Amino acid sequence: MSMNASTAPRLMVPALSGLYEALAPYSYSFMRFWVGAIMVPHGYVKLFNGGITNTAGVLAKAGFEPSFAWAYLVSGVEFFAAIFVAIGFLTRPAALLLAIELFVITFVFQWGNGYFWTGRGYEYALLWACLYLAIAVRGGDRLSVDRALGREI
C-alpha cells in the first residue's frame, strides 16, 4: 500500500517536509554505516591492542573451546565484518555474522543478567543483533560497494 496525500501523516512542522524528502533516501545508508562503524573499535582492541587473551578467557569460561580460535574469530568478525557492513561490501553475509555473534552474546552471556543494560542486561546486545539481522535482510542498498559493483549476495 503506497501512501498518498490522504493517508500520509500530517507533519507537525510542515516546513520540514522538503528536508525530510531530501534526506530520506540516504537514511538507511547512514544507519548502516554507523551500525558497522561503531562495532569496528571493539574488534580492533581485541585484535591489535592485546584484547585476545581476555576474550579467550571469557569464552573459555562459557565453554567455547578452543577459546583462542574462537577469540580470533569473534574479534575478526567485529573488526572486518563491521567494516564491510559500514561500507556496504558483502553486506548480507557480514551483517549475518555480526547478528549471530550478538545473539550469542545476548542469550549465552547476558541473558542471566536480566533486562536492564545498566545492570549488564541483555537488551543492548539484543538491539544490535536485531539491527544486524535487519541489515542482513535488506542488504547494502543505495550507498554501498555492493551497489557500485552491481552484485549482492
Buried (B, 14 or more C-beta within 10 A) or exposed (E): EEEEEEEEEEEEEEEEEEEEEEEEEEEBBEBBBEBBBEBBEBBBBBBEEEBBEEBBEBBBEEEBEEBBEBBBBBBBBBBBBBBBBBBBBBBBEBBBBBBBBBBBBBBEBBBEEEEEBEEEBBBBBBEBBBBBBBBBEEBBBEBBBBBEEEEBE
